[in-house]
Amino acid sequence: MKNSMVKFAKRMLEPVKNERGAQSLEWLGLAALLILVLGIISTAVSGQSEGIGNIITNIISKISGMVG
């Protein structure tokens, strides 16, 4: 009985030890999302004559108005 429980525990913990690839994919996904957001922001700011500070201030004021 003890041997079968040890084998079961080994089998259940084996996939947990092999999650480096999944973690790397998550980091790559976050990096891609960050690049996408920065690209969208730079595209939105490039056609505007006012500075990025004013745009960020407007965005924050709109979000705070929505929240409460």
TIFIZA-311258 format. One record per atom (N, C-alpha, C): residue number from 1; residue in one letter; x, y, z. Coordinates in pm, whole numbers, plus 50000, padded with zeros to 5 digits. Each point is the difference from the previous one (the first is absolute). Layout:
REM residues N
(NUM 'A' (X Y Z)),
...
This chain:
REM residues 68
(1 'M' (50083 49880 50000)),
(1 'M' (49917 50120 50000)),
(1 'M' (50087 50126 50000)),
(2 'K' (50104 49996 50080)),
(2 'K' (50088 50117 50009)),
(2 'K' (50069 50026 49867)),
(3 'N' (50045 49893 49934)),
(3 'N' (50067 50016 49871)),
(3 'N' (49907 50060 49895)),
(4 'S' (49876 49957 50001)),
(4 'S' (49906 50054 49902)),
(4 'S' (49970 50147 50029)),
(5 'M' (49997 50040 50126)),
(5 'M' (49978 50141 50034)),
(5 'M' (50119 50085 49958)),
(6 'V' (50122 49947 50016)),
(6 'V' (50120 50073 49959)),
(6 'V' (50001 50016 49848)),
(7 'K' (49965 49895 49928)),
(7 'K' (49994 50008 49854)),
(7 'K' (49895 50102 49956)),
(8 'F' (49886 49999 50068)),
(8 'F' (49894 50095 49967)),
(8 'F' (50046 50143 50024)),
(9 'A' (50067 50024 50111)),
(9 'A' (50048 50134 50032)),
(9 'A' (50104 50044 49897)),
(10 'K' (50088 49910 49958)),
(10 'K' (50099 50034 49898)),
(10 'K' (49933 50039 49869)),
(11 'R' (49899 49922 49963)),
(11 'R' (49930 50026 49875)),
(11 'R' (49924 50133 50004)),
(12 'M' (49947 50036 50116)),
(12 'M' (49925 50124 50011)),
(12 'M' (50091 50122 50006)),
(13 'L' (50120 49986 50055)),
(13 'L' (50091 50113 50013)),
(13 'L' (50089 50019 49878)),
(14 'E' (50010 49903 49914)),
(14 'E' (50087 50010 49882)),
(14 'E' (49962 50116 49907)),
(15 'P' (49872 50020 49966)),
(15 'P' (49966 50113 49912)),
(15 'P' (50028 50136 50066)),
(16 'V' (49992 50007 50131)),
(16 'V' (50023 50127 50069)),
(16 'V' (50146 50042 49986)),
(17 'K' (50091 49904 50000)),
(17 'K' (50143 50031 49990)),
(17 'K' (50037 50048 49860)),
(18 'N' (49919 49969 49901)),
(18 'N' (50034 50031 49862)),
(18 'N' (49916 50116 49948)),
(19 'E' (50004 50114 50068)),
(19 'E' (49921 50116 49957)),
(19 'E' (50086 50117 49959)),
(20 'R' (50128 49979 49973)),
(20 'R' (50086 50110 49958)),
(20 'R' (49958 50052 49862)),
(21 'G' (49962 49912 49911)),
(21 'G' (49958 50043 49867)),
(21 'G' (49874 50084 50005)),
(22 'A' (49905 49961 50083)),
(22 'A' (49875 50075 50012)),
(22 'A' (50026 50137 50061)),
(23 'Q' (50090 50006 50096)),
(23 'Q' (50032 50129 50061)),
(23 'Q' (50070 50091 49901)),
(24 'S' (50086 49945 49917)),
(24 'S' (50067 50080 49898)),
(24 'S' (49900 50056 49900)),
(25 'L' (49903 49919 49962)),
(25 'L' (49897 50048 49908)),
(25 'L' (49917 50112 50062)),
(26 'E' (49974 49991 50129)),
(26 'E' (49926 50107 50066)),
(26 'E' (50078 50130 49997)),
(27 'W' (50131 49993 50025)),
(27 'W' (50082 50121 49996)),
(27 'W' (50007 50057 49859)),
(28 'L' (50009 49914 49900)),
(28 'L' (50000 50047 49862)),
(28 'L' (49867 50066 49965)),
(29 'G' (49892 49945 50049)),
(29 'G' (49869 50060 49978)),
(29 'G' (49989 50137 50064)),
(30 'L' (50052 50014 50121)),
(30 'L' (49997 50130 50066)),
(30 'L' (50086 50101 49926)),
(31 'A' (50117 49957 49951)),
(31 'A' (50086 50090 49925)),
(31 'A' (49932 50045 49870)),
(32 'A' (49933 49906 49932)),
(32 'A' (49930 50035 49877)),
(32 'A' (49885 50097 50028)),
(33 'L' (49931 49980 50110)),
(33 'L' (49891 50091 50037)),
(33 'L' (50054 50139 50031)),
(34 'L' (50111 50007 50069)),
(34 'L' (50061 50129 50030)),
(34 'L' (50043 50073 49873)),
(35 'I' (50060 49927 49907)),
(35 'I' (50041 50061 49873)),
(35 'I' (49879 50049 49922)),
(36 'L' (49893 49923 50003)),
(36 'L' (49877 50040 49931)),
(36 'L' (49942 50127 50060)),
(37 'V' (49994 50007 50132)),
(37 'V' (49945 50119 50066)),
(37 'V' (50088 50121 49971)),
(38 'L' (50131 49985 50006)),
(38 'L' (50089 50112 49970)),
(38 'L' (49986 50046 49855)),
(39 'G' (49980 49905 49909)),
(39 'G' (49978 50036 49860)),
(39 'G' (49872 50078 49979)),
(40 'I' (49895 49959 50069)),
(40 'I' (49872 50070 49989)),
(40 'I' (50012 50141 50057)),
(41 'I' (50068 50012 50113)),
(41 'I' (50018 50132 50061)),
(41 'I' (50082 50091 49911)),
(42 'S' (50109 49946 49943)),
(42 'S' (50084 50085 49915)),
(42 'S' (49927 50041 49873)),
(43 'T' (49915 49914 49947)),
(43 'T' (49921 50036 49882)),
(43 'T' (49898 50108 50035)),
(44 'A' (49939 49988 50116)),
(44 'A' (49900 50099 50041)),
(44 'A' (50064 50136 50027)),
(45 'V' (50121 50000 50051)),
(45 'V' (50066 50124 50037)),
(45 'V' (50065 50067 49880)),
(46 'S' (50038 49925 49898)),
(46 'S' (50075 50057 49889)),
(46 'S' (49922 50106 49922)),
(47 'G' (49869 49989 49993)),
(47 'G' (49921 50097 49925)),
(47 'G' (49952 50117 50084)),
(48 'Q' (50031 50001 50127)),
(48 'Q' (49950 50104 50090)),
(48 'Q' (50104 50109 50019)),
(49 'S' (49955 50123 50010)),
(49 'S' (50094 50110 50022)),
(49 'S' (50028 50020 50149)),
(50 'E' (49909 49956 50086)),
(50 'E' (50024 50014 50144)),
(50 'E' (50088 49886 50050)),
(51 'G' (50061 50018 50113)),
(51 'G' (50095 49903 50052)),
(51 'G' (49935 49877 50057)),
(52 'I' (50082 49901 50026)),
(52 'I' (49951 49874 50055)),
(52 'I' (49950 50017 50142)),
(53 'G' (50054 50099 50071)),
(53 'G' (49953 50026 50137)),
(53 'G' (49854 50038 50004)),
(54 'N' (49960 50082 49906)),
(54 'N' (49858 50041 49994)),
(54 'N' (49910 49882 49964)),
(55 'I' (50048 49916 49911)),
(55 'I' (49919 49884 49960)),
(55 'I' (49983 49905 50118)),
(56 'I' (50109 49975 50072)),
(56 'I' (49992 49909 50116)),
(56 'I' (49910 50061 50107)),
(57 'T' (50010 50130 50021)),
(57 'T' (49913 50067 50097)),
(57 'T' (49854 49986 49961)),
(58 'N' (49969 50017 49873)),
(58 'N' (49861 49983 49954)),
(58 'N' (49952 49858 50020)),
(59 'I' (50085 49903 49969)),
(59 'I' (49962 49859 50017)),
(59 'I' (49972 49970 50146)),
(60 'I' (50088 50046 50090)),
(60 'I' (49982 49975 50143)),
(60 'I' (49874 50068 50052)),
(61 'S' (49973 50121 49954)),
(61 'S' (49878 50069 50045)),
(61 'S' (49874 49930 49951)),
(62 'K' (50005 49948 49877)),
(62 'K' (49883 49926 49949)),
(62 'K' (49979 49871 50078)),
(63 'I' (50109 49930 50032)),
(63 'I' (49988 49875 50077)),
(63 'I' (49949 50028 50140)),
(64 'S' (50052 50105 50063)),
(64 'S' (49952 50033 50135)),
(64 'S' (49854 50045 49997)),
(65 'G' (49957 50064 49891)),
(65 'G' (49860 50036 49987)),
(65 'G' (49910 49879 49985)),
(66 'M' (50050 49895 49933)),
(66 'M' (49922 49877 49986)),
(66 'M' (49992 49923 50129)),
(67 'V' (50108 50001 50076)),
(67 'V' (50004 49921 50123)),
(67 'V' (49916 50065 50109)),
(68 'G' (50009 50128 50011)),
(68 'G' (49916 50058 50104)),
(68 'G' (50053 50127 50042)),
